[in-house]
Amino acid sequence: MAIKIRLRRIGAKKKPIYRMVVADARSPRDGRFIEMVGHYNPLVNPPQITVNEERVGQWLKWGAQPTETVKSLLARVGVWQKVASG
């Protein structure tokens, strides 16, 4: 089973807010997920990113693959460097 860390869209029309979730790669974008590990709000300036670093690191260690967008968000908050180095 391929596990991905990806964004799940919530919020009203034209006002997106995203949850960072761990999900099976075969499930739909806004469908079933295993665990929620963060939030991303692109509407505020600067964009608000909250991440549970401990759980994200654990899932990455277990082999979960982040999408390109999630990888860039993790790099922006400094989590990706911590995981890559150790």
QUIGI-V960108 format. One record per residue. PSI is psi in degrees with one decimal (999 if undefined). OMEGA is omega in degrees with one decimal (* if undefined). BURIAL is b if it has 9 or more other ideal C-beta (glycine too) atoms within 8 Angstrom, else e. Layout:
# QUIGI-V960108
PSI OMEGA BURIAL
PSI OMEGA BURIAL
This chain:
# QUIGI-V960108
122.8 179.7 e
126.6 -178.9 e
133.2 179.0 b
147.7 167.3 b
116.2 -174.3 b
176.1 -178.9 b
141.2 176.5 b
122.2 -174.4 b
131.7 171.6 b
176.4 179.4 e
169.5 -176.6 e
173.2 177.5 e
134.4 -178.7 e
7.4 178.2 e
70.2 -174.5 e
141.6 168.4 b
142.8 -175.2 b
145.0 170.0 b
137.7 175.3 b
116.9 -174.4 b
156.4 171.4 b
123.8 -174.9 b
158.9 171.4 b
138.1 -176.3 b
-22.8 -177.7 e
-14.7 -178.4 e
153.0 -179.8 e
163.1 -175.9 e
-46.6 -178.4 e
20.0 -177.3 e
-147.9 -174.5 e
143.5 177.8 e
164.6 -176.8 b
-49.2 -176.4 e
144.5 175.1 e
126.8 -175.4 e
2.0 178.3 b
178.9 178.2 b
154.6 174.1 b
121.4 178.4 b
102.0 -178.4 b
-5.6 -173.8 e
-22.5 179.3 e
161.1 -179.4 e
115.4 -2.1 e
159.1 -179.7 e
138.8 -177.4 b
124.0 179.2 e
122.0 174.3 b
134.4 -175.4 e
137.3 170.8 b
92.8 -171.9 e
-38.8 -177.8 e
-46.8 -178.7 e
-38.0 177.7 b
-44.9 177.6 b
-39.8 179.0 b
-45.5 179.7 e
-38.9 177.6 b
-37.1 177.4 b
-33.9 178.9 e
-4.8 174.8 e
8.6 177.4 e
140.2 -178.7 b
122.2 176.9 e
149.3 173.2 b
169.9 -179.2 b
-41.5 179.9 e
-44.5 179.6 e
-38.9 178.6 b
-40.7 178.9 b
-35.6 176.8 e
-41.3 177.6 b
-37.4 177.5 b
-35.7 -179.0 b
-34.7 179.7 e
-2.8 174.5 e
3.4 -179.0 e
-38.1 -176.2 b
-38.5 179.5 b
-38.8 179.1 e
-42.4 -178.0 b
-41.9 -177.9 b
-33.2 -177.2 e
-22.9 -174.1 e
999 * e
